[in-house]
């Protein structure tokens, strides 16, 4: 498999970087993660407080993880997990 950019880690930071790279015109961007699902640690944090700084709204961890996973997919980012 040939890609233009490979990002290790499908947490919010890795996914946000992938989204921005696609927005800037990078070719194929692949994000890989050892976990079964993308989204990182926030997937396990049901409390609120996520998203306030970057998305200007308060979200739970799982909602925040879903937001970035879906946004990356819409941006054309390939995501590979252990699943």
Helices and strands as residue ranges (DSSP letters): E 5-8, H 12-23, E 29-32, G 40-44, E 48-50, E 59-60, H 61-74, E 78-80
